[in-house]
Amino acid sequence: MNQQPKNLSGLLLIAVLIFALVAVSSSVLSGGGSRVSYSEVLDLFAEEKVESFVLQGDVLTLRVRDGDKTVSVVARIGDKDAFHRDLDTYIEAQRASGVLQTYDYRPASSSAWANVLPYFLAGAALLVLWFLMMNRANGPSSMAMFTRANARFGTPAGGTVTFRDVAGADEEKEELQEIVDFLRDPARFVRLGAKIPKGVLLVGPPGTGKTLLARAVAGEAGVSFLSISGSDFV
């Protein structure tokens, strides 16, 4: 009765962990630090709180004084020309006075995957979550059901079946004798260079003895017999 709530809680936990991983990876790839707007960047320079900064492509990473410590903040710069018009005067003056200790301008990263990876991880996370939910909703997969099919090995209690137990079907038994010979000594056919068939298909309406013939072939050759119904196989 309590299995479904437990499963749901497990799926929710997995979802939270996956999206946390995506968020962390996105933060790392963008340089880390909390995000601020461009207007906040202007205020930080005007208040002489910027200790250092790096502008790489359109990502501006700043080390900002916050009381007795420094913190890292990140901003997106959409118009670099506007950035230089607005801040070059502050940068030169604060660098000369020692308020701004270091700064650097770097080219944009050439790795396109760095921008795509967070979205790829988010998509993969959604697919994994959807797959897990579908498995929970529909029960075991079809492959797992196949491994538990009602297959039967050997022959029923009553002894080995041979061609003597099959009434009639003389032509069919004669044609199947070569299959019996191959099952008894396959190496002989290989030495002769024979092309080994992948299998033999017995065709006929229900009740004509196809399964009995197959069991008789196994009995004549002295090999194991596997029986499985069509519904179990599908």
Salt bridges, closest charged atoms under 4 A:
GLU47 OE1 - LYS49 NZ 3.36
ASP58 OD1 - ARG76 NH1 3.03
ASP88 OD1 - HIS84 ND1 3.16
ASP104 OD2 - ARG106 NE 2.98
ASP170 OD1 - LYS173 NZ 3.86
ASP185 OD2 - ARG188 NE 3.98
GLU220 OE1 - ARG184 NH2 3.56
